[in-house]
Structure formats: C-alpha cells, structure tokens
Amino acid sequence: MIPLDKQELQTIVILKRVPEFKQFIDILNKSLNALSLKNATVNDEILVRWNQGRIQELLDITKQIKSADEELHSVSKEARKYVV
C-alpha cells in the first residue's frame, strides 16, 4: 500500500467515528475471513495466488485503518520537530 499523507490519515480518523464506516470495516473483516477460508480449500495454484493477493490487499487496508491514529500522531510529532 502507498503511505498516506496527513490529510488522508485525518480523514480516516474522522471516519472511524462514523457508525456506517464501522460497519464498512466489519464488512472488510468478514470478507477477509471468508476469502481466507475459501482459499484454504482451493486446489488451483493460480487462483490461490490471486486470492493471496486479494487477501494481502484487504489486510493492508484494514491495517492502515487500524493504525491511522498512531500514524497521524507520528506525522504530527515529526512535523513539530521542524517548527521554529
């Protein structure tokens, strides 16, 4: 995943307070779990690899959402070092 800038991180932090966004995160997690279970029974190697890529993307997205607060704090703290 690409690194997010301060404004993008702020947007995620704000969205995390919205109940509908929390439902969206639940949907992502359910999709991730379902895809992981489904992929465990797939015999086609190409499909397994393709599913692994999808799983990794979902993991990356959910990780960025979960860590947005800490990343925003880190970005803000780093920016304060350069303020005179």
Backbone hydrogen bonds in HBPLUS format (Angstrom, degrees):
<---DONOR---> <-ACCEPTOR-->    atom                        ^
c    i                          cat <-CA-CA->   ^        H-A-AA   ^      H-
h    n   atom  resd res      DA  || num        DHA   H-A  angle D-A-AA Bond
n    s   type  num  typ     dist DA aas  dist angle  dist       angle   num
A0009-LEU N   A0005-ASP O   2.97 MM   4  6.24 159.4  2.01 156.7 163.0     1
A0010-GLN N   A0006-LYS O   2.87 MM   4  6.12 158.5  1.92 151.1 157.3     2
A0011-THR N   A0007-GLN O   2.96 MM   4  6.18 152.6  2.04 144.3 151.6     3
A0012-ILE N   A0008-GLU O   3.09 MM   4  6.41 157.5  2.14 147.4 152.3     4
A0013-VAL N   A0009-LEU O   2.95 MM   4  6.22 162.7  1.98 153.4 158.3     5
A0014-ILE N   A0010-GLN O   2.96 MM   4  6.19 158.3  2.01 150.5 155.8     6
A0015-LEU N   A0011-THR O   2.88 MM   4  6.10 163.1  1.91 150.9 156.1     7
A0016-LYS N   A0012-ILE O   2.88 MM   4  6.06 145.5  2.00 150.4 159.0     8
A0017-ARG N   A0014-ILE O   3.10 MM   3  5.67 159.3  2.14 114.4 120.8     9
A0018-VAL N   A0015-LEU O   2.91 MM   3  5.27 159.9  1.95 115.9 122.5    10
A0021-PHE N   A0018-VAL O   2.99 MM   3  5.34 126.9  2.28 107.5 121.4    11
A0022-LYS N   A0018-VAL O   3.09 MM   4  6.49 150.3  2.18 152.0 161.2    12
A0023-GLN N   A0019-PRO O   3.02 MM   4  6.41 146.3  2.14 144.9 154.0    13
A0024-PHE N   A0020-GLU O   3.01 MM   4  6.32 146.7  2.12 137.2 146.4    14
A0025-ILE N   A0021-PHE O   2.89 MM   4  6.25 153.2  1.97 149.4 155.9    15
A0026-ASP N   A0022-LYS O   3.01 MM   4  6.30 151.6  2.10 141.8 149.6    16
A0027-ILE N   A0023-GLN O   2.91 MM   4  6.25 150.4  2.00 146.3 154.4    17
A0028-LEU N   A0024-PHE O   2.93 MM   4  6.30 156.7  1.98 150.4 156.4    18
A0029-ASN N   A0025-ILE O   2.95 MM   4  6.25 160.5  1.99 150.7 155.5    19
A0030-LYS N   A0026-ASP O   2.86 MM   4  6.12 156.7  1.92 150.0 156.6    20
A0031-SER N   A0027-ILE O   2.85 MM   4  6.03 161.6  1.89 152.2 157.5    21
A0032-LEU N   A0028-LEU O   2.88 MM   4  6.09 154.8  1.94 147.1 154.4    22
A0033-ASN N   A0029-ASN O   2.96 MM   4  6.19 162.0  2.00 148.2 152.3    23
A0034-ALA N   A0030-LYS O   2.86 MM   4  6.03 165.9  1.88 153.6 157.8    24
A0035-LEU N   A0031-SER O   2.88 MM   4  5.96 162.4  1.91 149.0 154.1    25
A0036-SER N   A0032-LEU O   2.97 MM   4  6.09 155.6  2.03 145.5 152.5    26
A0037-LEU N   A0033-ASN O   2.99 MM   4  6.21 162.2  2.02 150.6 154.9    27
A0038-LYS N   A0034-ALA O   2.89 MM   4  6.05 163.8  1.91 149.9 155.0    28
A0039-ASN N   A0035-LEU O   2.82 MM   4  5.89 156.1  1.88 145.4 152.3    29
A0040-ALA N   A0036-SER O   3.19 MM   4  6.35 135.1  2.41 137.9 148.2    30
A0040-ALA N   A0037-LEU O   3.21 MM   3  5.27 133.6  2.44  96.3 108.5    31
A0041-THR N   A0038-LYS O   3.13 MM   3  5.69 155.2  2.20 111.8 118.8    32
A0042-VAL N   A0039-ASN O   3.30 MM   3  5.16 162.2  2.33 101.2 106.5    33
A0048-VAL N   A0044-ASP O   2.90 MM   4  6.17 153.1  1.97 153.0 161.9    34
A0049-ARG N   A0045-GLU O   2.97 MM   4  6.18 164.2  1.99 149.7 152.7    35
A0050-TRP N   A0046-ILE O   2.96 MM   4  6.17 158.6  2.01 147.5 153.9    36
A0051-ASN N   A0047-LEU O   2.85 MM   4  6.00 163.6  1.87 148.9 153.5    37
A0052-GLN N   A0048-VAL O   2.85 MM   4  6.08 149.3  1.95 146.4 155.7    38
A0053-GLY N   A0049-ARG O   3.04 MM   4  6.36 148.5  2.15 145.2 152.5    39
A0054-ARG N   A0050-TRP O   3.11 MM   4  6.51 153.9  2.18 146.8 153.8    40
A0055-ILE N   A0051-ASN O   2.80 MM   4  6.05 160.2  1.84 154.0 159.8    41
A0056-GLN N   A0052-GLN O   2.91 MM   4  6.09 158.5  1.95 145.5 151.1    42
A0057-GLU N   A0053-GLY O   3.03 MM   4  6.27 155.6  2.09 145.8 151.9    43
A0058-LEU N   A0054-ARG O   2.99 MM   4  6.27 163.3  2.02 152.5 156.6    44
A0059-LEU N   A0055-ILE O   2.87 MM   4  6.12 156.5  1.92 150.8 158.1    45
A0060-ASP N   A0056-GLN O   2.85 MM   4  6.07 156.7  1.90 148.3 154.6    46
A0061-ILE N   A0057-GLU O   2.92 MM   4  6.17 160.9  1.95 152.8 157.6    47
A0062-THR N   A0058-LEU O   2.96 MM   4  6.14 172.4  1.97 152.5 154.7    48
A0063-LYS N   A0059-LEU O   2.86 MM   4  5.95 150.6  1.95 145.1 154.0    49
A0064-GLN N   A0060-ASP O   2.94 MM   4  6.16 158.0  1.99 147.7 153.1    50
A0065-ILE N   A0061-ILE O   3.01 MM   4  6.29 154.5  2.07 150.4 157.7    51
A0066-LYS N   A0062-THR O   2.94 MM   4  6.10 165.3  1.96 147.3 151.4    52
A0067-SER N   A0063-LYS O   2.89 MM   4  6.01 153.5  1.96 149.5 156.7    53
A0068-ALA N   A0065-ILE O   3.43 MM   3  5.34 164.5  2.46 101.5 106.0    54
A0071-GLU N   A0067-SER O   2.92 MM   4  6.10 164.5  1.94 161.1 166.3    55
A0072-LEU N   A0068-ALA O   2.83 MM   4  5.90 159.5  1.87 149.7 155.2    56
A0073-HIS N   A0069-ASP O   3.03 MM   4  6.24 159.0  2.07 146.2 152.0    57
A0074-SER N   A0070-GLU O   2.92 MM   4  6.14 154.9  1.98 145.2 152.3    58
A0075-VAL N   A0071-GLU O   2.83 MM   4  6.09 160.3  1.87 152.6 157.6    59
A0076-SER N   A0072-LEU O   2.91 MM   4  6.07 163.7  1.94 151.3 155.8    60
A0077-LYS N   A0073-HIS O   2.87 MM   4  5.99 156.9  1.92 146.5 153.4    61
A0078-GLU N   A0074-SER O   2.90 MM   4  6.06 156.6  1.96 146.8 153.1    62
A0079-ALA N   A0075-VAL O   2.95 MM   4  6.16 154.2  2.02 145.7 152.8    63
A0080-ARG N   A0076-SER O   3.07 MM   4  6.30 146.0  2.19 143.7 152.0    64
A0081-LYS N   A0078-GLU O   3.19 MM   3  5.45 143.5  2.33 102.6 112.5    65
A0082-TYR N   A0079-ALA O   3.17 MM   3  5.72 146.7  2.29 111.0 118.8    66
A0083-VAL N   A0080-ARG O   3.29 MM   3  5.21 162.9  2.32 101.3 106.4    67
